[in-house]
Amino acid sequence: MKETRVPSRRRTRWIIAILVIAAMVGAGVAIVALNRSGAADGPPFGLVTPLSFRPVLEAKDGSSCTSPDLRSEDGSFCYRLGEGMTVRQARQMRAEKLPDSSQWVVVITFVSADGAAFGQLSGRAAGQPYPRNQLAMVVDGVVEAAPTVTDAITGGAVQLSVGGATQQAATDFVRRFKP
C-alpha cells in the first residue's frame, strides 16, 4: 500500500503566505489601474484654450473693477486673484447630467500632474473665510465661475457647474476646449 504524505506545517505556511502575497499584489494592481485618472481613456488631448484655476483673494461689485482685477462673465463681480494653475491638456472633458437632477455639469479628468496640483490648490482654499474659499475658473481673462471649495479635490477630476447648469451650456463649454 502506498503511503500518503501529509504536508508539513512549514510547507502549509509557505503555501498560505504565497497565496496571501499573490492576492495582495493582485489587489494592488487592480487599485492602481482603477485610480489612474482616465488611464483607459487614451492619451491626453490639448485644450484649444487654456483653462486657469486661481484662488480668489478679494471679490467686489463689478462696477469697481480696476487693473489687474478680472470681471465675472456677466460683469456683476470683480475679482482680485492669486497665483494658481493653468490646465493645457486633459485626459477627458465631457458634459454630464447629474443623477436624480435636471442639472448638467462639465467633468474634467486631469493629467496626473494637474490632478495633483489641483488637489493642493483646492486644499489651500478649503476652510478659508469668504471669499478666499473660492477658486476662480478663468478663460481668456474672464472669470467664468468662482465656486466655493469646501474640501480638497484630490481624485484627479473635477465637476464644474457652468452657465446655469443646462445641457446646452455644459455642451457649449466643452466644445470651447476640445479640438
N, C-alpha and C positions, 0 to 999 in steps of 0.2 A: 504494500500500500504506500502511495506517495504521500510524503509529509507536506502539509500546507503550512507555509511560514507566515506568521502574523507580523506585520511591520512593527518595528521597534518604535518606542515613544519618540525617540530622537528623529527618526525618519518622518513620522507623522507631523511633528512640529515643523520640520523643514518644508514639507508639502503645504501645510497651512500658511506658513509665513510667505511662501512664494505666491500662493493664491491671493493672499491679502495684498501683497505688494502689486501684483498684476491688476487687481481691482482698483487700487488707489491710483495707479498710473493711468488706467483707462478712464477713470472718473476725472482725473486732472486734465487729460487731453480733451475730453468732452466739454468741460467747463471752459477751457481756453478757447475752444472752437466756437462755443456759443457766445462768449463775451467779446470776441473780436468784432468790433463795430463794423458791420457791413462786409465782413470778410467774404461772404457768399455773393455779394452784390457786384463783384468785379472791381476793376481798378477805379481809383478816384477820378472825377472829372473836374475840369477847371471851371469856376464860376465866370460867367460873362462879365459880371460886375462884382467887384469885391464887396463883402458884407462885413461891417465892423461892429464889434460889441465893446462899448465903453462905459465905465462907471459914471453915474450921474453925481456930480458934486453939488450942483445947485439947479433948481427949477423955479422959473418965474413966469409971469404973464408974458405972452408973446409980443406985446407992444413994446416991451422994454429990452429987446434983443440988441446987443452990440457985439462987435467982433471981439473975441473969437467964439462967441456963443453960437449955438446952432438951433434953428427953429424946428418945431414939430412939423409933420407933413401938412397938417391943417392950419398951421400958423398960430395956434392958440397958446402954445407953450414955447419957452426959450430955455435952453439947457446949457449949462457950463459942464463940460465933461472932462474926465481924467483920461489917462492913458489906458488903452485896452488891448484888443487883439483884432486882427483882420483875417477873415476867412477867404482864401482864394481858391480852395478846392474842397470838395466834399465827396463822401462815398455815396450818399444818396440825398435827394431832396424831393419831397412829394407832398401833395395836398391830401389830407386825410380827414374823414368825418369822425368826430368823437363819438364813442359808443353811447347810446341812450341820450343823444342830444342832437340838436339841429346845427350845432356849431362845427365849423371846419377850422383846421389848423394846418400849419406847414411844419413838417417834420424834417429836420436836417440831421443826418448822421455824419459826424465829423471824421476826418482822417485822425489817426491816433494822436499826433502832436497837438492838433487843435482841440481834440476832446479833453486832453489833459489840461491845456491852457484855459479852456472854458470852465472846467471844474474848479480851478484855482480862482479865476475871476469871479465866478458866481459865489464861491465860498467866501470871498472877501466882502461881497455885497450883502450876503445873507446876515440878518440880525442887526444891520446898521439902522440908524434912525432915518426917517424920510427926509430928503429924497435920496440919500446915499445907499438905500437898499434897492435902488433901481439900476438896471443895465439898459443903456440906450442902444438900440439897433439902428445903425447909421448906414445909409445908402446914398452915394453921391452928395455928401454934405448935408443931408436932411435926416432928422430923427424920425424914422418910420414908426417906432414904438419905444416905450420905456417901461417895460413891465417890472413889477416888484419881485424881488427874489427872496424867498423865504428859507431855502436850503441850498446847499451846494448841489450843482447838477453835474454829476460825475459819471454818468452812464455812457458818455460818448455820443449822445444825441440830445436834441432839444426840440420841444414843441413850441411853436410861435403862433399866437393868435394875431392875425393881420386883417386890416381893413373891414372890420365889422364881422369877422368870422364867418363869411359866406363862402360857398363853394367857388363862386366866380372870383372873389378876392384872393382866396388861397391859391387857386389855379393860376391866376394872373401873376401873383407874386413869384411862384415857382418858374414861370416862363421867363421872367426878367433875368433869371440867374442861370438857367440851364442852356447849354449850347444847342 
